[in-house]
Amino acid sequence: MESLPATSVPEEVAGEQEIEPTAEQPLPEPTPFAGSSGWLGFVAYVNGNSDIYMMKDDGSALTRLTESPATDMNITFSPNGKEIAFISDRDGNFEIYLMNVDGSAKRNISNNPADDFIYSWSPDGERIAFISDRDDNYEVYTMRVDGTDILRLTNDANLSNSCATGWSPDGKKIAWTYFDGNDDEIVIMNSDGSEKMPLTNNDANDACPTWSPQGDKIAFESARDGKSEVYVMNVDGSGQTRLTESPISSITPSWSPDGHYIIFNSERDGANEIYFMGADGSNPVRLSNNDIPESWVRWHPASP
């Protein structure tokens, strides 16, 4: 297996096993994605348990990074690509953990009896935005990556924990999801919690906002057409455009580091597998073929 920048993912993590892909469908040829190390991180569900894996962005070389009877999920890479943040209930409740990109040095950084989860890394790598019910309601917080200097940004009883917060590439804005009494909608605010502005307003769930690397677009999932599909909009909420068309839902979009592609999960071929497409929705390609449910896929960034 080729080396990742700064820290390598070993061919076999000690004491853990790789999942062998099935041979039913040929994998696509390797595709160069500018700004990517050539690897993807994601969550896979095996024997009723969720763990974190990585694989090359041509669908090969699956490698398991966590192995726990608890739930490990919802990953995000540090901007320099050296660490992974994820959530786990291995200590009895959902907490935010960090580990090295090879799966070593796992540690709990939130350490609170409440549930802490659904987060994103600030572009400078200094802070993590997350959602917690430590003050009874779900609210948006930020903290330093060592778990200190916790700041509460919202005071909204209707904030939703359904999907991730998203930090803008310039670090000035955070996107999140709130429940309007009927369904989930997407809001952006300044990174200090001020000047909240709703971007969506319809009778279906809109969630999982993720900023393009250029900062001019937000990809998200919406069920406005009867099932969840991937959409994109301008950062002021205009130009909302559907990108996917499948018989079953397409969810959890994430941009390639160069902004030219979007990766997502879909059950369109049976199992929940990983796909990528052009940022305009063109040429969707299936990357994984493992006959196991997968979710929350993210591109691993190249080291600066």
Backbone as CSV, one residue per row, in Angstrom:
resi,resn,N_x,N_y,N_z,CA_x,CA_y,CA_z,C_x,C_y,C_z
1,MET,0.846,-1.192,0.000,0.000,0.000,0.000,0.880,1.240,0.000
2,GLU,0.530,2.246,-0.773,1.310,3.449,-0.865,1.206,4.259,0.414
3,SER,2.193,5.117,0.643,2.206,5.919,1.850,1.324,7.144,1.712
4,LEU,0.649,7.505,2.792,-0.069,8.756,2.857,0.888,9.845,3.292
5,PRO,0.589,11.091,2.973,1.448,12.171,3.418,1.549,12.216,4.930
6,ALA,2.733,12.439,5.441,3.030,12.652,6.859,2.843,11.405,7.703
7,THR,1.695,10.754,7.618,1.425,9.556,8.395,0.825,8.524,7.464
8,SER,1.314,7.304,7.490,0.844,6.312,6.531,-0.228,5.431,7.128
9,VAL,-1.115,4.952,6.279,-2.082,3.945,6.676,-1.469,2.587,6.379
10,PRO,-1.221,1.757,7.394,-0.574,0.477,7.154,-1.475,-0.468,6.398
11,GLU,-0.901,-1.469,5.763,-1.695,-2.457,5.031,-2.599,-3.231,5.968
12,GLU,-2.175,-3.423,7.188,-3.026,-4.104,8.164,-2.781,-3.481,9.516
13,VAL,-3.832,-2.889,10.108,-3.719,-2.345,11.436,-3.655,-3.495,12.421
14,ALA,-2.733,-3.414,13.357,-2.485,-4.534,14.272,-3.768,-4.981,14.944
15,GLY,-4.059,-6.281,14.862,-5.217,-6.856,15.517,-6.527,-6.614,14.797
16,GLU,-6.510,-5.983,13.636,-7.735,-5.683,12.921,-7.665,-6.269,11.522
17,GLN,-8.818,-6.489,10.920,-8.886,-7.156,9.633,-9.436,-6.231,8.566
18,GLU,-9.024,-6.483,7.342,-9.565,-5.753,6.207,-10.764,-6.516,5.643
19,ILE,-11.676,-5.778,5.019,-12.798,-6.381,4.314,-12.412,-6.512,2.865
20,GLU,-12.554,-7.684,2.306,-12.217,-7.894,0.905,-13.398,-7.505,0.021
21,PRO,-13.187,-6.628,-0.977,-14.291,-6.285,-1.879,-14.739,-7.500,-2.686
22,THR,-16.010,-7.525,-3.057,-16.477,-8.571,-3.933,-16.025,-8.272,-5.358
23,ALA,-16.118,-9.248,-6.223,-15.656,-9.088,-7.598,-16.809,-8.956,-8.581
24,GLU,-18.011,-8.633,-8.072,-19.180,-8.619,-8.940,-19.160,-7.482,-9.948
25,GLN,-18.563,-6.350,-9.592,-18.556,-5.199,-10.484,-17.145,-4.645,-10.560
26,PRO,-16.602,-4.421,-11.763,-15.241,-3.878,-11.855,-15.171,-2.489,-11.279
27,LEU,-14.063,-2.202,-10.590,-13.862,-0.892,-10.018,-13.347,0.061,-11.093
28,PRO,-13.614,1.360,-10.947,-13.137,2.313,-11.952,-11.631,2.451,-11.915
29,GLU,-11.074,2.944,-13.006,-9.651,3.216,-13.032,-9.328,4.335,-12.043
30,PRO,-8.110,4.326,-11.442,-7.748,5.392,-10.512,-7.885,6.769,-11.169
31,THR,-8.414,7.713,-10.407,-8.650,9.061,-10.911,-7.886,10.056,-10.054
32,PRO,-7.071,10.937,-10.649,-6.352,11.925,-9.847,-7.285,13.040,-9.401
33,PHE,-7.343,13.310,-8.103,-8.138,14.397,-7.571,-7.181,15.394,-6.944
34,ALA,-7.103,16.586,-7.509,-6.158,17.582,-7.029,-6.432,17.918,-5.574
35,GLY,-5.393,17.973,-4.762,-5.521,18.302,-3.354,-5.819,17.118,-2.468
36,SER,-6.058,15.944,-3.051,-6.330,14.733,-2.273,-5.069,13.883,-2.178
37,SER,-4.966,13.137,-1.088,-3.846,12.209,-0.934,-4.059,10.941,-1.736
38,GLY,-5.264,10.760,-2.296,-5.594,9.519,-2.984,-6.336,8.527,-2.110
39,TRP,-6.784,8.976,-0.926,-7.484,8.095,0.016,-8.815,8.713,0.432
40,LEU,-9.746,7.849,0.856,-11.042,8.243,1.390,-11.213,7.637,2.773
41,GLY,-11.894,8.344,3.649,-12.306,7.791,4.933,-13.812,7.660,4.958
42,PHE,-14.319,6.636,5.653,-15.769,6.437,5.711,-16.109,5.510,6.860
43,VAL,-17.411,5.347,7.099,-17.928,4.445,8.124,-18.569,3.255,7.435
44,ALA,-18.290,2.053,7.916,-18.896,0.833,7.382,-19.576,0.072,8.513
45,TYR,-20.661,-0.606,8.161,-21.474,-1.332,9.141,-21.340,-2.827,8.870
46,VAL,-20.659,-3.528,9.791,-20.375,-4.950,9.633,-20.896,-5.682,10.869
47,ASN,-21.722,-6.725,10.637,-22.258,-7.526,11.735,-22.932,-6.665,12.800
48,GLY,-23.674,-5.649,12.342,-24.425,-4.814,13.252,-23.616,-3.764,13.975
49,ASN,-22.359,-3.569,13.595,-21.501,-2.618,14.283,-20.875,-1.661,13.273
50,SER,-20.696,-0.401,13.658,-20.094,0.577,12.755,-18.661,0.878,13.175
51,ASP,-17.764,0.866,12.198,-16.361,1.198,12.419,-15.860,2.077,11.285
52,ILE,-14.672,2.607,11.455,-14.100,3.560,10.509,-13.049,2.877,9.651
53,TYR,-13.107,3.163,8.357,-12.213,2.553,7.372,-11.618,3.632,6.488
54,MET,-10.563,3.263,5.776,-10.057,4.060,4.675,-9.861,3.163,3.465
55,MET,-9.898,3.771,2.289,-9.590,3.054,1.056,-9.055,4.056,0.033
56,LYS,-8.382,3.552,-0.982,-7.928,4.421,-2.056,-9.127,4.960,-2.825
57,ASP,-8.935,6.114,-3.486,-10.074,6.701,-4.177,-10.374,6.054,-5.523
58,ASP,-9.734,4.896,-5.792,-10.194,4.058,-6.904,-11.010,2.874,-6.394
59,GLY,-11.286,2.844,-5.063,-12.104,1.796,-4.468,-11.318,0.623,-3.927
60,SER,-9.989,0.635,-4.027,-9.171,-0.502,-3.594,-8.586,-0.269,-2.196
61,ALA,-7.958,-1.307,-1.669,-7.142,-1.249,-0.437,-7.937,-0.820,0.793
62,LEU,-9.070,-1.470,1.047,-9.825,-1.176,2.265,-9.001,-1.504,3.501
63,THR,-8.982,-0.594,4.447,-8.238,-0.774,5.689,-9.087,-0.294,6.861
64,ARG,-9.208,-1.136,7.869,-10.030,-0.821,9.039,-9.197,-0.071,10.079
65,LEU,-9.724,1.054,10.598,-8.995,1.866,11.561,-9.501,1.713,12.989
66,THR,-10.769,1.350,13.161,-11.293,1.123,14.509,-11.939,-0.251,14.579
67,GLU,-11.877,-0.834,15.743,-12.566,-2.104,15.991,-13.020,-2.094,17.434
68,SER,-14.299,-1.803,17.619,-14.843,-1.637,18.951,-16.270,-2.158,18.958
69,PRO,-16.723,-2.750,20.050,-18.136,-3.157,20.118,-19.067,-1.952,20.182
70,ALA,-18.505,-0.770,20.406,-19.301,0.455,20.432,-19.512,0.976,19.020
71,THR,-20.258,2.068,18.913,-20.509,2.729,17.635,-19.440,3.787,17.391
72,ASP,-18.707,3.664,16.290,-17.741,4.672,15.848,-18.225,5.207,14.507
73,MET,-18.385,6.524,14.380,-18.961,7.036,13.136,-18.670,8.523,12.960
74,ASN,-19.183,9.076,11.844,-19.175,10.511,11.548,-17.789,11.119,11.603
75,ILE,-16.984,10.809,10.593,-15.589,11.224,10.606,-15.380,12.567,9.915
76,THR,-14.303,13.242,10.293,-13.805,14.406,9.577,-12.297,14.454,9.737
77,PHE,-11.598,14.781,8.654,-10.141,14.865,8.679,-9.686,16.251,9.111
78,SER,-8.558,16.309,9.817,-7.945,17.599,10.088,-7.486,18.218,8.772
79,PRO,-7.411,19.543,8.694,-7.006,20.175,7.432,-5.640,19.723,6.924
80,ASN,-4.719,19.360,7.834,-3.400,18.891,7.384,-3.370,17.394,7.088
81,GLY,-4.513,16.709,7.272,-4.609,15.300,6.924,-3.980,14.342,7.907
82,LYS,-3.483,14.819,9.036,-2.753,13.952,9.956,-3.642,13.266,10.989
83,GLU,-4.852,13.815,11.233,-5.718,13.262,12.266,-7.144,13.105,11.743
84,ILE,-7.892,12.252,12.428,-9.309,12.034,12.160,-10.082,12.308,13.443
85,ALA,-11.122,13.136,13.350,-12.071,13.270,14.447,-13.265,12.369,14.153
86,PHE,-13.798,11.741,15.186,-14.969,10.875,15.018,-15.742,10.847,16.318
87,ILE,-16.959,10.317,16.285,-17.724,10.162,17.511,-17.843,8.685,17.850
88,SER,-17.920,8.418,19.153,-18.027,7.046,19.640,-18.750,7.043,20.970
89,ASP,-19.504,5.961,21.217,-20.128,5.792,22.527,-19.401,4.719,23.336
90,ARG,-18.120,4.514,23.035,-17.344,3.471,23.714,-17.187,3.722,25.209
91,ASP,-17.413,4.960,25.663,-17.327,5.272,27.090,-18.709,5.453,27.718
92,GLY,-19.758,5.002,27.008,-21.090,5.020,27.580,-22.022,6.059,26.998
93,ASN,-21.486,7.128,26.438,-22.287,8.142,25.756,-21.461,8.660,24.579
94,PHE,-22.120,9.344,23.661,-21.395,9.816,22.482,-20.453,10.953,22.842
95,GLU,-19.203,10.756,22.497,-18.155,11.742,22.720,-17.360,11.932,21.433
96,ILE,-16.612,13.019,21.359,-15.750,13.281,20.214,-14.347,12.783,20.519
97,TYR,-13.813,12.009,19.593,-12.477,11.429,19.728,-11.593,11.908,18.585
98,LEU,-10.307,11.897,18.834,-9.314,12.079,17.787,-8.462,10.828,17.696
99,MET,-7.937,10.556,16.508,-6.928,9.521,16.319,-6.035,9.936,15.159
100,ASN,-4.842,9.370,15.128,-3.975,9.576,13.984,-4.592,8.920,12.754
101,VAL,-4.170,9.330,11.572,-4.784,8.841,10.345,-4.510,7.356,10.112
102,ASP,-3.557,6.778,10.838,-3.319,5.335,10.745,-4.111,4.557,11.790
103,GLY,-4.974,5.237,12.577,-5.808,4.575,13.577,-5.217,4.524,14.960
104,SER,-4.024,5.041,15.150,-3.366,4.995,16.463,-3.743,6.218,17.305
105,ALA,-3.413,6.132,18.605,-3.540,7.258,19.545,-4.961,7.795,19.641
106,LYS,-5.931,6.897,19.841,-7.323,7.332,20.007,-7.497,7.967,21.382
107,ARG,-8.158,9.147,21.425,-8.386,9.803,22.713,-9.666,10.617,22.672
108,ASN,-10.336,10.641,23.832,-11.583,11.379,24.021,-11.240,12.839,24.308
109,ILE,-11.761,13.765,23.499,-11.446,15.172,23.727,-12.630,15.968,24.275
110,SER,-13.847,15.392,24.287,-14.987,16.167,24.783,-15.293,15.872,26.250
111,ASN,-15.183,14.640,26.703,-15.245,14.284,28.127,-16.374,14.980,28.873
112,ASN,-17.607,14.643,28.494,-18.765,15.248,29.128,-19.847,14.197,29.242
113,PRO,-20.644,14.192,30.332,-21.684,13.157,30.465,-22.812,13.295,29.458
114,ALA,-22.930,14.440,28.794,-23.940,14.617,27.751,-23.440,14.009,26.449
115,ASP,-24.297,14.021,25.439,-23.888,13.558,24.116,-23.270,14.716,23.332
116,ASP,-22.069,14.479,22.804,-21.360,15.456,21.991,-21.088,14.803,20.641
117,PHE,-21.512,15.444,19.570,-21.369,14.787,18.283,-21.657,15.735,17.114
118,ILE,-21.498,15.254,15.904,-21.803,15.950,14.653,-21.031,17.270,14.578
119,TYR,-19.962,17.330,13.885,-18.982,18.402,14.023,-18.240,18.641,12.711
120,SER,-17.420,19.685,12.698,-16.475,19.898,11.604,-15.249,20.621,12.142
121,TRP,-14.156,20.491,11.424,-12.887,21.084,11.812,-12.790,22.494,11.229
122,SER,-12.259,23.450,11.984,-12.029,24.781,11.433,-10.918,24.713,10.390
123,PRO,-10.945,25.594,9.388,-9.944,25.526,8.323,-8.500,25.676,8.803
124,ASP,-8.286,26.385,9.919,-6.925,26.537,10.433,-6.497,25.373,11.316
125,GLY,-7.409,24.402,11.540,-7.082,23.224,12.328,-7.048,23.438,13.819
126,GLU,-7.452,24.621,14.280,-7.329,24.949,15.697,-8.557,24.567,16.525
127,ARG,-9.738,24.533,15.894,-10.962,24.312,16.647,-11.853,23.290,15.947
128,ILE,-12.791,22.735,16.710,-13.804,21.817,16.193,-15.176,22.357,16.586
129,ALA,-16.067,22.462,15.592,-17.462,22.804,15.865,-18.231,21.516,16.086
130,PHE,-19.135,21.520,17.069,-19.879,20.303,17.371,-21.230,20.657,17.967
131,ILE,-22.087,19.653,18.064,-23.411,19.801,18.658,-23.458,18.990,19.947
132,SER,-24.039,19.576,20.976,-24.115,18.910,22.275,-25.431,19.257,22.964
133,ASP,-25.924,18.316,23.789,-27.090,18.610,24.624,-26.673,18.805,26.080
134,ARG,-25.436,19.224,26.302,-24.929,19.402,27.666,-25.674,20.481,28.440
135,ASP,-26.351,21.384,27.731,-27.171,22.408,28.382,-28.651,22.150,28.128
136,ASP,-29.032,20.873,28.079,-30.396,20.384,27.886,-30.803,20.354,26.418
137,ASN,-30.764,21.480,25.705,-31.096,21.483,24.284,-29.842,21.191,23.463
138,TYR,-30.049,20.706,22.238,-28.932,20.603,21.317,-28.533,22.005,20.872
139,GLU,-27.254,22.317,21.001,-26.718,23.614,20.617,-25.384,23.424,19.903
140,VAL,-24.975,24.464,19.162,-23.680,24.446,18.482,-22.621,25.034,19.404
141,TYR,-21.506,24.330,19.502,-20.355,24.758,20.297,-19.094,24.672,19.439
142,THR,-18.053,25.347,19.892,-16.718,25.084,19.365,-15.777,24.864,20.537
143,MET,-14.694,24.165,20.270,-13.657,23.962,21.281,-12.310,23.808,20.578
144,ARG,-11.256,24.008,21.320,-9.925,23.723,20.796,-9.787,22.212,20.599
145,VAL,-8.851,21.798,19.757,-8.728,20.374,19.450,-8.229,19.558,20.639
146,ASP,-7.764,20.210,21.709,-7.412,19.473,22.923,-8.580,19.416,23.902
147,GLY,-9.765,19.934,23.483,-10.961,19.865,24.318,-11.167,21.045,25.241
148,THR,-10.282,22.028,25.206,-10.400,23.203,26.081,-11.089,24.357,25.367
149,ASP,-11.342,25.424,26.126,-11.913,26.677,25.599,-13.212,26.407,24.843
150,ILE,-14.175,25.794,25.530,-15.462,25.463,24.917,-16.350,26.710,24.874
151,LEU,-16.837,27.033,23.688,-17.692,28.198,23.482,-19.042,27.762,22.924
152,ARG,-20.127,28.211,23.552,-21.476,27.950,23.035,-21.847,29.068,22.055
153,LEU,-22.305,28.690,20.860,-22.593,29.666,19.809,-24.069,29.918,19.592
154,THR,-24.937,28.986,19.982,-26.365,29.139,19.723,-27.172,29.025,21.008
155,ASN,-28.379,29.533,20.941,-29.346,29.382,22.020,-30.702,29.179,21.359
156,ASP,-30.893,27.983,20.832,-32.045,27.697,19.978,-32.609,26.337,20.338
157,ALA,-33.782,26.313,20.936,-34.397,25.050,21.372,-34.731,24.135,20.213
158,ASN,-34.741,24.670,18.974,-35.120,23.879,17.810,-33.927,23.386,17.005
159,LEU,-32.739,23.544,17.516,-31.580,23.077,16.755,-31.647,21.565,16.582
160,SER,-31.326,21.089,15.395,-31.426,19.663,15.072,-30.063,18.997,15.169
161,ASN,-30.068,17.746,15.597,-28.829,16.959,15.617,-28.776,15.975,14.457
162,SER,-29.568,16.241,13.406,-29.722,15.250,12.344,-28.511,15.121,11.445
163,CYS,-27.676,16.153,11.370,-26.524,16.051,10.478,-25.489,17.084,10.877
164,ALA,-24.426,17.166,10.094,-23.230,17.883,10.513,-23.364,19.390,10.454
165,THR,-22.541,20.047,11.265,-22.232,21.441,11.049,-21.164,21.519,9.966
166,GLY,-21.069,22.662,9.311,-20.062,22.820,8.271,-19.388,24.172,8.380
167,TRP,-18.050,24.196,8.451,-17.284,25.426,8.588,-16.894,25.920,7.197
168,SER,-17.085,27.202,6.908,-16.718,27.744,5.600,-15.196,27.748,5.445
169,PRO,-14.682,27.675,4.222,-13.230,27.588,4.006,-12.453,28.782,4.552
170,ASP,-13.089,29.958,4.632,-12.380,31.114,5.184,-12.519,31.215,6.695
171,GLY,-13.256,30.273,7.311,-13.397,30.238,8.759,-14.371,31.252,9.326
172,LYS,-15.067,32.009,8.467,-15.925,33.080,8.956,-17.363,32.651,9.221
173,LYS,-17.807,31.532,8.629,-19.196,31.108,8.742,-19.277,29.644,9.174
174,ILE,-20.401,29.296,9.799,-20.715,27.907,10.132,-22.141,27.633,9.672
175,ALA,-22.340,26.538,8.962,-23.672,26.105,8.552,-24.146,25.005,9.503
176,TRP,-25.435,24.994,9.808,-25.993,23.972,10.685,-27.456,23.750,10.338
177,THR,-28.102,22.837,11.043,-29.469,22.429,10.740,-30.371,22.676,11.945
178,TYR,-31.555,23.220,11.691,-32.505,23.414,12.777,-33.859,22.818,12.394
179,PHE,-34.663,22.513,13.402,-36.003,21.953,13.206,-37.008,23.085,13.327
180,ASP,-37.768,23.340,12.262,-38.685,24.484,12.245,-40.087,24.155,12.751
181,GLY,-40.231,22.980,13.343,-41.529,22.524,13.824,-42.138,21.463,12.948
182,ASN,-41.671,21.396,11.691,-42.152,20.388,10.756,-41.024,19.550,10.155
183,ASP,-39.892,20.179,9.895,-38.794,19.484,9.231,-37.497,20.245,9.484
184,ASP,-36.396,19.662,9.042,-35.079,20.273,9.227,-34.757,21.240,8.095
185,GLU,-34.158,22.375,8.437,-33.747,23.379,7.475,-32.300,23.803,7.770
186,ILE,-31.659,24.429,6.787,-30.251,24.794,6.889,-30.105,26.287,7.166
187,VAL,-29.208,26.616,8.096,-28.939,27.981,8.524,-27.434,28.216,8.452
188,ILE,-27.018,29.442,8.139,-25.611,29.809,8.331,-25.546,30.953,9.334
189,MET,-24.393,31.078,9.984,-24.162,32.161,10.929,-22.679,32.481,10.920
190,ASN,-22.318,33.603,11.489,-20.910,33.900,11.687,-20.314,32.895,12.662
191,SER,-19.018,32.707,12.591,-18.384,31.678,13.425,-18.379,32.033,14.906
192,ASP,-18.812,33.259,15.256,-18.986,33.603,16.671,-20.434,33.436,17.116
193,GLY,-21.312,32.934,16.214,-22.707,32.694,16.548,-23.648,33.826,16.173
194,SER,-23.139,34.913,15.648,-23.982,36.062,15.315,-24.532,35.976,13.894
195,GLU,-25.540,36.783,13.614,-26.112,36.966,12.280,-26.534,35.655,11.615
196,LYS,-27.488,34.996,12.244,-28.030,33.755,11.682,-28.927,34.053,10.477
197,MET,-28.775,33.260,9.418,-29.570,33.449,8.211,-30.024,32.103,7.666
198,PRO,-31.348,31.837,7.605,-31.823,30.572,7.023,-31.605,30.553,5.519
199,LEU,-31.196,29.396,4.998,-30.956,29.234,3.565,-32.037,28.429,2.868
200,THR,-32.697,27.529,3.598,-33.747,26.708,3.006,-35.043,26.914,3.774
201,ASN,-36.164,26.695,3.093,-37.477,26.831,3.721,-38.494,26.107,2.856
202,ASN,-38.727,24.836,3.182,-39.715,24.054,2.435,-40.296,22.995,3.359
203,ASP,-41.109,22.107,2.821,-41.822,21.138,3.645,-41.138,19.786,3.708
204,ALA,-39.817,19.763,3.535,-39.071,18.503,3.612,-37.759,18.751,4.343
205,ASN,-37.114,17.683,4.764,-35.849,17.810,5.482,-34.717,18.233,4.545
206,ASP,-33.990,19.271,4.934,-32.755,19.698,4.290,-31.665,19.614,5.348
207,ALA,-30.571,18.933,5.038,-29.570,18.671,6.077,-28.202,18.424,5.454
208,CYS,-27.229,18.196,6.312,-25.856,17.837,5.928,-25.193,18.887,5.028
209,PRO,-25.181,20.170,5.426,-24.539,21.188,4.594,-23.016,21.036,4.585
210,THR,-22.419,21.168,3.422,-20.964,21.094,3.298,-20.513,22.123,2.271
211,TRP,-19.531,22.945,2.639,-19.077,24.059,1.807,-18.121,23.565,0.722
212,SER,-18.235,24.168,-0.456,-17.238,23.912,-1.490,-15.901,24.518,-1.058
213,PRO,-14.780,23.978,-1.538,-13.470,24.532,-1.160,-13.311,26.006,-1.541
214,GLN,-13.999,26.447,-2.590,-13.927,27.843,-2.993,-14.823,28.746,-2.130
215,GLY,-15.733,28.129,-1.345,-16.581,28.883,-0.433,-17.782,29.540,-1.060
216,ASP,-18.076,29.232,-2.335,-19.192,29.896,-3.013,-20.434,29.021,-3.136
217,LYS,-20.354,27.741,-2.775,-21.465,26.810,-2.892,-21.580,25.975,-1.615
218,ILE,-22.782,25.484,-1.371,-23.023,24.528,-0.289,-23.763,23.340,-0.881
219,ALA,-23.207,22.156,-0.733,-23.905,20.924,-1.094,-24.664,20.438,0.139
220,PHE,-25.800,19.793,-0.087,-26.607,19.315,1.025,-27.519,18.204,0.531
221,GLU,-28.177,17.531,1.462,-29.169,16.541,1.081,-30.549,17.063,1.399
222,SER,-31.509,16.723,0.547,-32.887,17.168,0.744,-33.852,16.079,0.329
223,ALA,-34.967,15.973,1.078,-36.015,15.000,0.761,-37.215,15.670,0.111
224,ARG,-37.026,16.840,-0.475,-38.146,17.612,-1.020,-38.819,16.940,-2.208
225,ASP,-38.132,15.986,-2.843,-38.732,15.276,-3.977,-39.162,13.858,-3.609
226,GLY,-39.400,13.628,-2.315,-39.927,12.345,-1.867,-38.903,11.424,-1.260
227,LYS,-37.631,11.609,-1.584,-36.535,10.847,-0.983,-35.310,11.746,-0.977
228,SER,-34.351,11.417,-0.142,-33.171,12.267,-0.019,-32.316,12.198,-1.274
229,GLU,-31.958,13.356,-1.789,-31.066,13.485,-2.931,-30.055,14.588,-2.637
230,VAL,-28.971,14.614,-3.415,-27.939,15.626,-3.229,-28.298,16.872,-4.038
231,TYR,-28.243,18.008,-3.386,-28.494,19.308,-4.000,-27.275,20.212,-3.782
232,VAL,-27.246,21.317,-4.513,-26.241,22.344,-4.302,-26.941,23.695,-4.365
233,MET,-26.423,24.676,-3.623,-26.978,26.031,-3.661,-25.861,27.032,-3.446
234,ASN,-26.143,28.284,-3.807,-25.230,29.365,-3.475,-25.267,29.617,-1.970
235,VAL,-24.266,30.301,-1.445,-24.174,30.464,0.007,-25.208,31.434,0.560
236,ASP,-25.966,32.115,-0.309,-27.078,32.936,0.163,-28.408,32.201,0.056
237,GLY,-28.359,30.903,-0.338,-29.564,30.089,-0.450,-30.190,30.084,-1.831
238,SER,-29.697,30.881,-2.741,-30.264,30.932,-4.086,-29.717,29.791,-4.945
239,GLY,-30.369,29.564,-6.078,-29.872,28.598,-7.043,-29.885,27.162,-6.564
240,GLN,-30.886,26.765,-5.778,-30.937,25.394,-5.257,-31.220,24.423,-6.396
241,THR,-30.280,23.510,-6.617,-30.308,22.637,-7.791,-30.093,21.192,-7.380
242,ARG,-30.926,20.301,-7.872,-30.782,18.871,-7.598,-29.694,18.280,-8.494
243,LEU,-28.783,17.496,-7.893,-27.676,16.911,-8.639,-27.825,15.420,-8.900
244,THR,-28.529,14.695,-8.033,-28.648,13.245,-8.185,-30.063,12.855,-8.566
245,GLU,-30.165,11.750,-9.241,-31.453,11.184,-9.637,-31.323,9.676,-9.523
246,SER,-31.904,9.113,-8.484,-31.767,7.677,-8.266,-33.051,7.128,-7.670
247,PRO,-33.313,5.831,-7.842,-34.554,5.248,-7.314,-34.575,5.205,-5.792
248,ILE,-33.389,5.255,-5.179,-33.274,5.245,-3.720,-32.368,6.395,-3.320
249,SER,-32.412,6.800,-2.085,-31.769,8.017,-1.609,-30.270,8.095,-1.901
250,SER,-29.804,9.331,-2.094,-28.388,9.684,-2.163,-28.135,10.718,-1.072
251,ILE,-27.135,10.483,-0.215,-27.004,11.268,1.015,-25.546,11.637,1.308
252,THR,-25.369,12.445,2.332,-24.091,12.868,2.923,-23.048,13.274,1.885
253,PRO,-23.313,14.345,1.127,-22.336,14.783,0.135,-21.094,15.390,0.771
254,SER,-19.980,15.324,0.042,-18.726,15.939,0.474,-17.929,16.315,-0.772
255,TRP,-17.306,17.493,-0.779,-16.577,17.986,-1.945,-15.175,17.395,-2.024
256,SER,-14.685,17.212,-3.239,-13.268,16.907,-3.416,-12.457,18.145,-3.056
257,PRO,-11.191,17.982,-2.670,-10.390,19.140,-2.263,-10.265,20.226,-3.329
258,ASP,-10.370,19.855,-4.615,-10.284,20.871,-5.671,-11.640,21.447,-6.058
259,GLY,-12.738,20.925,-5.474,-14.067,21.441,-5.735,-14.688,20.992,-7.040
260,HIS,-14.038,20.094,-7.768,-14.546,19.659,-9.065,-15.485,18.458,-8.976
261,TYR,-15.478,17.764,-7.824,-16.274,16.549,-7.666,-16.993,16.564,-6.325
262,ILE,-18.044,15.772,-6.240,-18.759,15.545,-4.986,-18.852,14.046,-4.773
263,ILE,-18.527,13.626,-3.578,-18.645,12.209,-3.211,-19.859,12.060,-2.309
264,PHE,-20.535,10.913,-2.380,-21.772,10.724,-1.628,-22.040,9.238,-1.462
265,ASN,-23.042,8.926,-0.658,-23.485,7.546,-0.460,-24.858,7.346,-1.080
266,SER,-25.074,6.155,-1.634,-26.373,5.856,-2.230,-26.630,4.359,-2.200
267,GLU,-27.920,4.004,-2.115,-28.345,2.603,-2.187,-28.887,2.258,-3.566
268,ARG,-28.557,3.033,-4.574,-29.147,2.854,-5.906,-28.846,1.501,-6.521
269,ASP,-27.763,0.849,-6.089,-27.423,-0.478,-6.615,-27.633,-1.585,-5.586
270,GLY,-28.399,-1.306,-4.539,-28.680,-2.317,-3.531,-28.129,-1.926,-2.174
271,ALA,-26.843,-2.192,-1.946,-26.203,-1.806,-0.687,-25.888,-0.317,-0.697
272,ASN,-25.709,0.261,0.488,-25.326,1.663,0.594,-23.846,1.784,0.259
273,GLU,-23.524,2.233,-0.954,-22.150,2.270,-1.444,-21.691,3.712,-1.667
274,ILE,-20.401,3.861,-2.003,-19.776,5.163,-2.194,-19.704,5.487,-3.684
275,TYR,-20.089,6.697,-4.028,-20.078,7.185,-5.408,-19.410,8.555,-5.458
276,PHE,-18.918,8.921,-6.637,-18.571,10.313,-6.847,-19.136,10.757,-8.183
277,MET,-19.247,12.079,-8.343,-19.790,12.661,-9.578,-19.158,14.034,-9.768
278,GLY,-19.317,14.605,-10.961,-18.911,15.980,-11.165,-19.697,16.911,-10.269
279,ALA,-19.142,18.076,-9.971,-19.813,19.027,-9.086,-21.121,19.532,-9.673
280,ASP,-21.346,19.274,-10.962,-22.617,19.611,-11.589,-23.564,18.423,-11.667
281,GLY,-23.187,17.298,-11.032,-24.023,16.101,-11.024,-23.747,15.136,-12.158
282,SER,-22.780,15.435,-12.993,-22.511,14.615,-14.171,-21.686,13.378,-13.841
283,ASN,-21.858,12.347,-14.645,-21.012,11.142,-14.650,-20.827,10.500,-13.278
284,PRO,-21.905,10.095,-12.605,-21.731,9.403,-11.318,-21.028,8.063,-11.502
285,VAL,-20.077,7.767,-10.629,-19.282,6.538,-10.681,-19.297,5.879,-9.310
286,ARG,-19.554,4.577,-9.288,-19.519,3.813,-8.043,-18.070,3.450,-7.720
287,LEU,-17.642,3.749,-6.489,-16.272,3.474,-6.076,-16.140,2.198,-5.255
288,SER,-17.086,1.943,-4.363,-16.974,0.782,-3.482,-17.870,-0.347,-3.978
289,ASN,-17.504,-1.558,-3.609,-18.275,-2.733,-4.011,-18.061,-3.813,-2.964
290,ASN,-18.549,-3.543,-1.751,-18.187,-4.372,-0.613,-19.352,-5.148,-0.009
291,ASP,-20.559,-4.948,-0.538,-21.742,-5.631,-0.015,-21.958,-5.374,1.471
292,ILE,-21.492,-4.221,1.950,-21.752,-3.804,3.327,-22.208,-2.346,3.285
293,PRO,-23.101,-1.935,4.195,-23.525,-0.535,4.206,-22.370,0.379,4.586
294,GLU,-22.241,1.485,3.857,-21.188,2.467,4.117,-21.815,3.849,4.167
295,SER,-21.205,4.743,4.913,-21.752,6.094,5.023,-20.647,7.074,5.390
296,TRP,-21.031,8.345,5.370,-20.190,9.435,5.877,-18.808,9.432,5.237
297,VAL,-18.756,9.349,3.923,-17.478,9.294,3.227,-16.878,10.696,3.112
298,ARG,-15.563,10.785,3.295,-14.830,12.039,3.227,-13.504,11.832,2.505
299,TRP,-13.113,12.812,1.673,-11.805,12.770,1.039,-10.719,13.099,2.049
300,HIS,-9.624,12.347,2.001,-8.474,12.651,2.834,-7.621,13.702,2.131
301,PRO,-7.383,14.860,2.762,-6.639,15.922,2.088,-5.142,15.616,2.042
302,ALA,-4.488,16.086,0.988,-3.033,16.000,0.919,-2.433,16.938,1.957
303,SER,-1.274,16.585,2.498,-0.606,17.461,3.453,-0.152,18.733,2.752
304,PRO,-0.209,19.879,3.457,0.215,21.138,2.830,1.686,21.078,2.421
